[in-house]
Amino acid sequence: TLSLRTEWVSRTLSGVDRSAAGAVFDRTQLGEQLQLALGAEWRSGSTHLATRLSYALFREQYLLDQRGGATLDDDQDNRENLGELHVQLDQALGDHRITLGLDELYQDLDSSRLLTFGHRFRASPFLQDEWQVVDDDVGLVLVPGARVDLDSQFGVQISPRLAVRFDPFPQLVLRASYGWGFRAPSFQELLLRFENPSVGYVVEGNPRLAAESALSLEVGLEWTPLAALRLAANFFRNDVDGMIVVVTVEDSPTGTLFSYANLTSAYTQGLEASVRARPLPELLLSASYTFTDTWDQE
């Protein structure tokens, strides 16, 4: 099976701004986005091979024209090229379903807002085994896996993960997972320099940023006591080293300078709960609640 998708979007925004000092600006933004994607899939028995190749071009032109003067005029042309390749092979072997694949990313960004030209390449092989340990009235599935990120800026990062699903009886599903995570800072966080003189602030990237790494735990359940009633709850906890946050570098009468920094240690945790009921075929009722707790341990 072959597929081809193309898309082009053009959006123009215009408006009039006034600064705190009374200067008036005519603002025009032209955003253009081109996307191309080619996919191929092949199935034969218990084997499934899927590939996807995509390219995207993002261009933004920004013009700020001061009425009655040119001191605060601003003219920018920002361009980003993004290429991605995804290859995944799924193979069933008895009680196992093996997934083997590779993700590749190529990105470059050129903008007058950046301190320097941005360029990045990342290759990420991954492997997973979905093991049906028990497949009777009581179900048990184990899913170990690992991903390796080979990043041109941040070296080698290994992210293993283990997930388990247990169905003690058909109406109840229990899930749990534990794993490591990795996130490289974006070009904007590393290199961006954006000035908004009409409001009085500057955002400047931090090229010394490190990548984020995390240990994540998730435990959840789904209970369906009746065919028309489903209850679900999920607890999550993420312990993050090097979490990237926005910080205020300088705050003065002439303006505020924002940048980015790594926190030595932080965590996010919370609870998600939901209930879904269909008392009549024509009526669906649902409610949900989420509690999130975060802490900067510095």
KAJOJO-V787235 format. One record per residue. N is the residue number from 1. SS is DSSP state (A for helix, B for strand, O for the rest). PHI is phi in radians with two decimals (999 if undefined). NEAR is the number of other ideal C-beta (glycine too) atoms within 12 Angstrom. Layout:
# KAJOJO-V787235
n ss phi near
N SS PHI NEAR
N SS PHI NEAR
This chain:
# KAJOJO-V787235
n ss phi near
1 O 999 14
2 B -1.98 14
3 B -2.48 16
4 B -2.38 15
5 B -2.34 17
6 B -2.28 16
7 B -2.69 16
8 B -2.35 16
9 B -2.24 17
10 B -2.24 16
11 B -2.38 16
12 B -2.01 16
13 B -2.08 17
14 B -2.41 16
15 B -2.96 16
16 B -2.11 17
17 B -2.04 25
18 B -2.26 18
19 O -1.44 23
20 O -1.12 15
21 O -1.47 17
22 O 1.78 14
23 O -1.23 24
24 B -1.94 19
25 B -2.22 30
26 B -1.65 22
27 B -1.98 29
28 B -2.32 23
29 B -2.21 24
30 B -2.04 22
31 B -1.95 23
32 B -2.23 22
33 B -2.45 22
34 B -2.05 22
35 B -2.30 22
36 B -2.26 22
37 B -2.48 23
38 B -2.15 21
39 B -2.20 22
40 B -2.52 20
41 B -2.30 20
42 B -2.40 17
43 B -2.18 15
44 B -2.69 12
45 O 1.12 11
46 O -1.66 15
47 B -1.93 19
48 B -2.39 23
49 B -2.09 23
50 B -2.30 24
51 B -2.31 25
52 B -2.54 27
53 B -2.13 24
54 B -2.41 27
55 B -2.43 24
56 B -2.40 27
57 B -2.10 26
58 B -2.03 28
59 B -2.28 25
60 B -2.24 28
61 B -1.94 24
62 B -2.27 27
63 B -2.27 21
64 B -2.09 31
65 B -1.98 23
66 B -1.38 25
67 O -1.28 19
68 O 1.33 13
69 O -3.08 15
70 O -2.30 13
71 O -1.08 15
72 O -1.80 26
73 O -1.07 21
74 B -2.51 26
75 B -2.30 19
76 B -2.29 26
77 B -2.36 21
78 B -2.01 31
79 B -2.36 27
80 B -2.31 32
81 B -1.93 27
82 B -2.35 29
83 B -2.08 25
84 B -2.40 27
85 B -2.24 27
86 B -2.28 26
87 B -2.25 26
88 B -2.49 27
89 B -2.04 26
90 B -1.97 26
91 B -2.37 23
92 B -1.49 20
93 B -2.35 17
94 O 1.11 14
95 O -1.48 17
96 B -2.00 21
97 B -2.23 23
98 B -1.60 25
99 B -2.10 29
100 B -2.28 24
101 B -2.82 28
102 B -2.58 25
103 B -1.98 27
104 B -2.24 27
105 B -2.30 27
106 B -2.20 23
107 B -2.55 31
108 B -2.41 25
109 B -2.46 31
110 B -2.18 23
111 O -2.75 27
112 O -1.19 22
113 O -1.39 30
114 B -1.59 29
115 O -1.22 23
116 O -2.71 18
117 O -1.17 21
118 B -1.79 32
119 B -2.56 21
120 B -2.62 29
121 B -2.40 23
122 B -2.51 31
123 B -2.04 24
124 B -2.39 28
125 B -1.32 26
126 B -2.54 29
127 B -2.54 25
128 B -2.54 29
129 B -2.21 27
130 B -1.68 27
131 B -1.86 26
132 B -1.47 22
133 B -1.20 21
134 B -2.27 17
135 B -2.41 16
136 O -2.21 12
137 O -1.12 12
138 O -1.83 18
139 B -1.84 23
140 B -2.49 24
141 B -2.23 28
142 B -1.96 25
143 B -2.30 28
144 B -1.47 24
145 B -2.88 28
146 B -2.74 24
147 B -2.31 28
148 B -2.08 23
149 B -1.78 32
150 B -1.82 24
151 B -1.80 26
152 O -1.14 19
153 O -1.81 27
154 O -2.13 22
155 B 1.26 16
156 B -1.74 18
157 B -2.25 28
158 B -1.88 22
159 B -2.23 29
160 B -1.44 23
161 B -2.72 28
162 B -2.33 25
163 B -2.20 27
164 B -2.45 27
165 B -2.21 29
166 B -2.26 22
167 B -1.97 25
168 B -1.13 17
169 B -2.68 15
170 O -1.01 15
171 O -1.48 18
172 B -2.25 23
173 B -2.17 26
174 B -1.99 26
175 B -2.31 28
176 B -2.66 26
177 B -2.63 29
178 B -2.55 25
179 B -2.94 30
180 B -1.77 27
181 B -2.36 30
182 B -2.52 32
183 B -2.47 27
184 O -1.42 30
185 O -1.13 31
186 O -1.32 24
187 A -1.05 34
188 A -1.09 29
189 A -1.21 37
190 A -1.46 32
191 A -2.18 35
192 B -1.06 31
193 B -2.38 28
194 B -2.24 27
195 B -1.98 23
196 B -2.21 24
197 O -1.15 25
198 O -1.20 25
199 O -1.79 20
200 O 1.68 20
201 B -2.53 25
202 B -2.32 24
203 B -1.95 27
204 B -2.22 31
205 O -1.20 32
206 O -2.16 28
207 O -1.18 22
208 O -1.63 19
209 O -1.07 31
210 O -1.76 28
211 O -1.36 30
212 B -1.52 35
213 B -2.36 30
214 B -2.57 31
215 B -1.93 26
216 B -2.20 29
217 B -2.19 26
218 B -2.48 30
219 B -2.35 23
220 B -2.61 27
221 B -2.55 26
222 B -2.28 25
223 B -2.19 23
224 B -2.13 21
225 B -1.17 15
226 B -2.29 14
227 O -1.08 13
228 O -1.75 17
229 B -2.43 20
230 B -2.33 26
231 B -2.08 25
232 B -2.46 26
233 B -2.54 26
234 B -2.60 27
235 B -1.94 25
236 B -2.36 30
237 B -2.56 26
238 B -2.22 30
239 B -1.74 27
240 B -1.97 31
241 B -1.78 25
242 O 1.37 29
243 B -0.97 33
244 B -1.55 29
245 B -2.32 24
246 B -1.48 23
247 B -2.23 23
248 B -1.61 18
249 B -1.46 19
250 B -2.65 15
251 B -2.33 14
252 B -2.33 12
253 O -1.04 8
254 O -1.48 13
255 B 2.60 23
256 B -2.08 22
257 B -1.90 24
258 B -1.84 28
259 B -2.62 31
260 B -2.18 32
261 B -2.60 26
262 B -1.62 28
263 B -1.44 27
264 O -1.05 18
265 O -2.73 20
266 B -2.78 27
267 B -2.45 25
268 B -2.25 29
269 B -2.64 25
270 B 3.11 23
271 B -2.33 22
272 B -2.13 21
273 B -2.38 22
274 B -2.66 22
275 B -2.38 23
276 B -2.40 22
277 B -2.38 19
278 B -2.25 17
279 B -1.18 14
280 B -2.30 9
281 O -0.99 8
282 O -1.61 7
283 B -2.27 11
284 B -2.12 15
285 B -2.05 16
286 B -2.55 17
287 B -2.54 14
288 B -2.52 17
289 B -2.50 16
290 B -2.28 17
291 B -2.07 16
292 B -2.20 16
293 B -2.21 16
294 B -2.24 19
295 B -2.63 18
296 B -1.57 17
297 O -1.37 14
298 O -1.39 15
